[in-house]
Each structure stands twice: as structure tokens, then as C-alpha cells.
Amino acid sequence: MEMVSFDLIKRIRKHIQRQERMNQLIPIYEKWVGITASIDVLEDSSWAIEYYVENDYPSNMKGKYLYTYGLLQALFVQQDAADNIYKVFFDEKIKWKDEYLEAYDVREMRNDVTGHPLNRDNHFFIYLVQMDMEKDSISYLKDDVDSKNHESKKVNLMDSIEDSAKCINHVLSRVLEKLDSEHKAYINAHKNVKMVKIFQGLDYAREKIVCRDLIMGDCMYDSTKEMVKKCREELVKRYGSENAIEAYKYTFDEIDELYDLIDNEIPQSNVSKKDDVIYRLKENLLSKLEYLVGLCKETDEYFENESENGATK
């Protein structure tokens, strides 16, 4: 029996937790809250339905009503969650009736039995047939007050669960296909640009700064600022912001503070042995730049690994 795939849910969740995708969604708060809540609700309602399938149905009539109403509501919520996920990435609602008729029929059945059973569409009154309530099936009566027709309907609940699951899995597969394709294009656009190469002149700059070369040292110190600037620009290209990743943000803050101390605060202060203080600050700066190189290496490795894995796992 096909059930909603938790693997598909997991893979979609992984996509929206990628830094670049979060940076796209979080600023549009309605979309971010919508997709995160919908994934959680889809997972939760699917758990509830699995519990129904895997466990015994109550023998007590009170429990039968609770289980049956709960199942039908879980099926409806499950579809609504899939609908919201689809809308975030395709900017339109699922056309249940046109594209997923089996799932649409389940929605209509739920609306009959537990959604609007009293005065449905302003002329139907609906109720479950108590003696027919079983784990695998239910019957309900649908009275039309206008025509005075008395219709009896029997529903195979296991078929309803599977029909809905098949449709939802197809919807999730369409969403995942789109996310996989977009992620692959994103990785391919950046994988060949190695961020560590931005700092390929750092060793030479360190040599001149550490040995206190008065001419080249100052020149190389200024060159480190250009390296940091290029690093920031590359992060904006990849993530939309230089501060998107916390480790980079904190490192830039520390580097900026050191540049300010070296260029402004210490030269204008009354501290003794300014040159020695500035030298020590530059040593600290070089250490922070090395840490920044390490972050860039991690970023390069991420893009390399994603490319090797096909950017779809």
C-alpha cells in the first residue's frame, strides 16, 4: 500500500535548509513560514495516517468516531499541506479536480462527512451509518432537502488513503524535481570559482608585514583589504549577502575592527610604542585572515562535493 513518502519530505526539507534557499525565502516571511509549517504539517498528518493504518481500530463506538473523524481530517490536512508546498515553488494551487481526481474525491468525501456535514452546499445533510463503521470502510447517508433524495455512499478508506498518497507523492516529486534542477544550476554556476584563490597572495603579504618591510609591508597590508573586499563580493554572489553565514559575519566584524584600530584608533591615540602595538594588531589580523581562508576552503569543498554528488542528494 503506497503511503506519502517521508523520503521525499526529507529531501525537500534539506533543500529549503540550504543557505542560498533560506536567503531567498526568509525575506519573504509569508513564504518562509508557509513552507516550513507546511512541511511539518505534511509530516505530522502523514504520521497520523500511518498510525491509523498500522494499529487496531477501536471496538468502542466512541473510539470509532474519533478514529474515523481523525483519519478524514488528517487526509484533508495532508493534502492542504502539499498544496501549500506546491504553491510556494510554482506560484499556483494544485488543480486537484483537473489533475488529481482521485485525491479530489477524497477531499469531497471528507467535506461531506467531517467538513460540512450539516447543511452542505445549503441543501445536503450528512451523517455516518453507525453500524457500518469499520477500519477499512465507512458508509454515510446524504439527504438532499430540495429533491428529498436519500443517497447512501460506501467508502473504502484504504483506497482513499492510497489514492491521496499517490497524488501527493506525485506533487512532491514535481516540487523536488524543480528544486534539484535549480540547485544543480546554482552549484554549476559557482563550483569553478575557488574562493581560496582570492587569498593566494596572503603568504607574500604576511612575509612583508611580519618582517616589517616599511615599503612593501604597507603595500601588502593594503592588499589584504582588497582580498577581504573580493571575498565579500563573492559571498554576495553566492548567498545574496556577505553576512548570510554566521561564521563569515563574525570574522568580518573582527577583521573590520582590527582595520579600524590599525588605521584610525591607534594612530590617533596617546598609547606609547604605537608601532609595536600596530605590529601586534597586524599579526592578529593575519591570524583572522587565515581563519577566513579556512572558511573559504570549506565553502569551496561544499560546492565541489555537491557537484560530485550531482547536487541532488
C-alpha positions in Angstrom: 0.0 0.0 0.0 1.5 3.3 -1.1 1.8 6.0 1.6 3.1 9.5 1.5 6.9 9.3 1.1 8.8 10.6 4.1 12.0 10.4 2.0 10.5 13.0 -0.4 9.6 15.2 2.5 13.1 14.8 3.9 14.7 15.8 0.6 12.5 18.8 0.2 13.3 19.9 3.7 17.0 19.6 3.0 16.7 21.8 0.0 15.0 24.7 1.9 17.6 24.4 4.7 20.4 25.2 2.2 21.8 28.6 2.9 21.1 30.1 -0.5 17.5 28.9 -0.4 16.9 30.2 3.1 18.2 33.6 1.9 15.7 33.6 -0.8 12.7 32.6 1.3 13.3 34.2 4.7 13.0 37.8 3.4 9.6 36.9 2.1 8.3 35.9 5.5 5.0 34.6 4.4 6.7 32.1 2.0 9.3 31.1 4.6 6.7 30.4 7.3 4.4 28.8 4.8 6.9 26.3 3.5 8.3 25.4 6.9 4.9 25.0 8.5 3.6 23.0 5.5 6.4 20.5 5.6 5.9 20.0 9.3 2.2 19.6 9.0 2.6 17.2 6.0 4.9 15.1 8.0 2.7 15.2 11.1 -0.5 14.3 9.3 1.2 11.5 7.4 2.4 10.1 10.8 -1.2 10.2 12.0 -2.5 8.3 8.9 0.3 5.7 9.2 -0.7 5.2 12.8 -4.3 4.6 11.7 -3.2 2.0 9.1 -0.8 0.2 11.4 -2.9 -0.1 14.5 -6.1 -1.8 15.6 -9.4 0.0 15.1 -11.4 0.6 18.3 -14.2 -1.6 19.2 -15.8 1.1 21.3 -18.2 3.2 19.3 -16.9 6.4 20.8 -13.4 5.5 19.7 -14.6 4.6 16.2 -16.0 8.1 15.7 -12.8 9.6 17.0 -10.6 7.5 14.7 -12.8 8.0 11.6 -13.2 11.7 12.0 -9.5 12.0 12.8 -8.5 10.0 9.7 -10.6 12.0 7.3 -9.3 15.3 8.8 -5.7 14.1 8.6 -6.2 13.2 4.9 -7.6 16.7 4.2 -4.8 18.5 6.2 -2.2 16.3 4.4 -3.5 17.5 1.0 -3.6 21.1 2.2 0.0 20.9 3.3 1.1 19.5 -0.1 -0.9 22.3 -1.8 0.9 25.0 0.2 4.3 23.5 -0.6 3.4 23.4 -4.3 2.2 27.0 -4.2 5.5 28.3 -2.7 7.5 26.9 -5.6 5.0 27.1 -8.5 3.0 30.2 -7.5 -0.3 28.4 -8.0 -2.5 26.0 -6.2 -2.8 22.3 -7.1 -5.6 21.7 -9.6 -7.0 18.7 -7.6 -10.1 18.2 -9.7 -8.3 18.5 -13.1 -5.0 16.8 -12.4 -5.6 14.6 -9.3 -9.2 13.5 -9.4 -8.7 10.6 -7.0 -7.4 12.9 -4.3 -10.1 15.4 -5.1 -12.7 12.8 -4.5 -11.2 12.1 -1.1 -11.4 15.8 -0.3 -15.0 15.9 -1.3 -15.8 12.8 0.8 -14.1 14.5 3.8 -16.1 17.7 3.3 -19.2 15.6 3.2 -18.5 13.6 6.4 -16.5 15.8 8.7 -16.0 19.2 6.9 -19.6 20.4 6.4 -22.0 17.6 7.1 -24.8 19.9 8.3 -26.2 22.0 5.5 -23.6 21.1 3.0 -23.9 23.4 -0.1 -27.0 24.8 1.6 -29.1 21.7 0.9 -27.3 18.5 2.0 -27.4 16.9 5.4 -24.9 14.1 6.0 -24.2 11.6 8.7 -22.2 8.3 9.2 -24.0 5.0 9.3 -23.0 3.8 12.7 -23.3 0.1 12.1 -21.1 0.2 9.0 -18.1 1.9 10.7 -15.0 -0.2 10.2 -11.3 0.4 9.9 -11.3 -0.3 6.1 -14.6 1.3 5.2 -17.5 3.5 6.2 -20.9 4.3 4.8 -22.7 7.6 5.1 -26.1 9.0 4.2 -26.6 12.2 2.2 -30.0 13.7 2.3 -30.9 16.4 -0.3 -33.6 18.6 1.3 -34.5 20.1 -2.0 -35.1 17.0 -4.0 -35.7 14.8 -0.9 -33.4 12.2 -2.4 -31.8 9.9 0.1 -28.3 8.8 -1.1 -26.2 6.1 0.6 -22.4 6.1 -0.1 -19.9 3.5 0.8 -16.2 4.5 1.0 -13.1 2.2 1.0 -10.9 4.1 3.4 -7.7 2.2 2.5 -8.3 3.1 -1.2 -8.8 6.7 -0.1 -5.6 6.7 1.9 -3.6 5.2 -1.1 -5.3 7.4 -3.7 -4.4 10.5 -1.8 -0.9 9.4 -1.1 -0.2 8.6 -4.8 -1.3 12.1 -5.8 0.7 13.8 -3.0 3.8 11.8 -3.9 3.5 12.9 -7.5 3.1 16.5 -6.3 6.2 16.2 -4.1 8.2 14.7 -6.9 7.4 17.6 -9.1 8.5 20.0 -6.4 11.7 18.0 -5.8 12.5 17.9 -9.5 12.3 21.7 -9.7 14.4 22.1 -6.5 17.0 19.6 -7.8 17.3 21.3 -11.1 17.6 24.8 -9.6 20.2 23.6 -7.1 22.3 21.9 -9.8 22.3 25.1 -11.9 23.3 27.1 -8.8 26.2 24.7 -8.0 27.4 24.7 -11.6 27.4 28.5 -11.7 29.8 28.7 -8.7 31.8 25.5 -8.4 34.7 26.6 -10.6 35.2 29.8 -8.8 37.5 28.9 -5.9 37.3 31.4 -3.1 40.6 30.4 -1.6 42.3 31.8 -4.7 41.2 35.3 -3.6 43.9 34.9 -0.9 46.6 33.4 -2.9 48.8 36.5 -2.2 48.3 36.3 1.5 51.5 34.4 2.2 53.6 37.0 0.5 51.7 39.8 2.3 52.4 38.1 5.6 56.1 37.8 4.8 56.4 41.5 4.2 54.2 42.6 7.1 56.0 40.3 9.6 59.5 41.3 8.6 58.4 45.0 9.0 59.3 45.9 5.4 58.4 49.6 5.6 57.6 50.0 1.9 56.3 46.6 0.8 54.7 45.9 4.2 52.3 48.8 3.9 51.6 47.9 0.3 50.8 44.3 1.2 48.8 45.3 4.2 46.6 47.4 1.9 46.4 44.3 -0.5 44.7 42.3 2.3 41.8 44.8 2.3 41.3 44.1 -1.4 41.3 40.4 -0.6 38.6 40.8 2.0 36.6 43.0 -0.3 36.6 40.4 -3.1 35.7 37.7 -0.6 32.7 39.7 0.5 31.6 40.3 -3.1 31.8 36.6 -3.9 29.7 35.8 -0.9 27.0 38.2 -2.1 27.0 36.5 -5.5 26.5 33.1 -3.8 24.3 33.8 -0.9 22.8 37.3 -1.6 24.6 38.8 1.5 28.1 38.8 2.9 26.6 38.1 6.3 24.4 35.2 5.3 26.7 32.7 7.1 27.3 33.5 10.7 31.0 32.3 10.7 31.8 34.8 7.9 29.8 37.6 9.6 31.7 37.3 12.9 35.0 37.0 11.2 34.4 40.1 9.1 33.3 42.0 12.2 36.6 41.1 13.9 38.6 42.0 10.8 36.9 45.3 10.4 37.6 46.1 14.0 41.3 45.4 13.5 41.5 47.5 10.4 39.8 50.4 12.3 42.3 50.0 15.2 45.3 49.9 12.9 44.2 52.7 10.6 42.4 55.1 12.9 42.2 54.4 16.6 45.8 53.6 17.5 47.5 56.3 15.2 45.2 59.0 16.8 45.6 57.7 20.4 48.2 58.6 23.1 49.4 55.0 23.6 53.2 54.5 23.8 55.1 52.5 21.2 52.4 52.8 18.6 54.4 51.0 16.0 54.7 47.9 18.2 51.0 48.0 19.1 50.1 48.3 15.4 52.5 45.4 14.6 50.8 43.2 17.1 47.5 44.1 15.7 48.6 43.2 12.2 49.8 39.8 13.5 46.3 39.3 14.9 44.8 40.5 11.6 46.9 37.9 9.7 45.5 35.2 12.1 41.9 36.3 11.4 42.6 36.3 7.6 43.9 32.7 7.9 40.7 31.8 9.6 38.8 33.5 6.7 40.8 31.4 4.2 39.7 28.3 6.1 36.1 29.3 5.8 36.6 29.9 2.1 38.1 26.4 1.8 35.0 24.9 3.5 32.8 26.8 1.0 34.8 25.6 -2.0 34.6 22.0 -0.7 30.8 22.3 -0.3 30.4 23.2 -3.9 32.9 20.5 -5.0 31.1 17.9 -3.0 27.7 18.9 -4.2 28.9 18.8 -7.8 30.3 15.4 -7.4 27.1 14.1 -5.8 25.1 15.5 -8.7 23.7 18.3 -6.4 20.5 16.2 -6.0 21.1 14.0 -2.9 
